[in-house]
Amino acid sequence: MKTFDELFSELADKAQTRPEGSGTVAALDAGVHTLGKKIIEEAGEVWLAAEHESDESLSEEISQLVYWLQVMMVKRGLTPADIYRYL
Ligand SMILES: N=c1c2ncn([C@@H]3O[C@H](COP(=O)(O)OP(=O)(O)OP(=O)(O)O)[C@@H](O)[C@H]3O)c2ncn1[C@@H]1O[C@H](COP(=O)(O)O)[C@@H](O)[C@H]1O
């Protein structure tokens, strides 16, 4: 199990070290437009899961949305502190 901050640290590290086979590195290379579409897709899956699926499925979909939001943060050079200041 990992927290929001731990996942963000892992993704930021992958962006720097660019390990072979990392889906995150490939996603970062695909660019903001592709990441934006992925976020929309995952947000839709969260909505559908909330309407029709189990708590477990909804939790998984939300985790995937959080992941893609974090990839966008890394791509744009944002840190969790940039987000927390608005919470
Ligand atoms: N938490 C995640 C995570 N959540 C979602 N995803 C990606 O988002 C996709 C969402 O799945 P979907 O079922 O919605 O989509 P899909 O149709 O199966 O996949 P696509 O064809 O759309 O890519 C997954 O297939 C993963 O590619 C994630 N990819 C990576 N992580 C974590 O990120 C870290 C770095 O991962 P790598 O960069 O791959 O090493 C590791 O800790 C991983 O566990």
The ligand as an ORCA input file, in Angstrom:
! r2SCAN-3c Opt
* xyz 0 1
  N      -0.852      3.246     -9.894
  C      -0.571      3.052    -11.085
  C      -1.548      3.081    -12.140
  N      -2.884      3.269    -12.115
  C      -3.283      3.194    -13.379
  N      -2.246      2.945    -14.202
  C      -2.274      2.844    -15.669
  O      -3.558      3.201    -16.099
  C      -4.164      2.118    -16.843
  C      -5.607      2.119    -16.434
  O      -6.177      0.957    -16.757
  P      -7.527      0.912    -17.579
  O      -8.130     -0.382    -17.244
  O      -8.342      2.127    -17.372
  O      -7.041      1.006    -19.021
  P      -6.511     -0.116    -19.945
  O      -7.419     -0.101    -21.089
  O      -6.318     -1.413    -19.209
  O      -5.079      0.450    -20.278
  P      -4.705      1.397    -21.476
  O      -4.738      0.525    -22.699
  O      -5.695      2.522    -21.491
  O      -3.308      1.875    -21.117
  C      -3.367      0.883    -16.428
  O      -3.319     -0.055    -17.447
  C      -1.975      1.463    -16.183
  O      -1.326      1.624    -17.424
  C      -1.153      2.888    -13.459
  N       0.148      2.681    -13.818
  C       1.059      2.663    -12.837
  N       0.745      2.833    -11.502
  C       1.809      2.814    -10.466
  O       2.785      3.776    -10.866
  C       4.073      3.338    -10.482
  C       5.022      3.416    -11.678
  O       4.584      2.557    -12.684
  P       5.497      2.332    -13.998
  O       5.854      3.644    -14.530
  O       4.629      1.538    -14.935
  O       6.707      1.559    -13.515
  C       3.923      1.907     -9.931
  O       3.887      2.005     -8.519
  C       2.565      1.481    -10.425
  O       1.924      0.616     -9.534
*
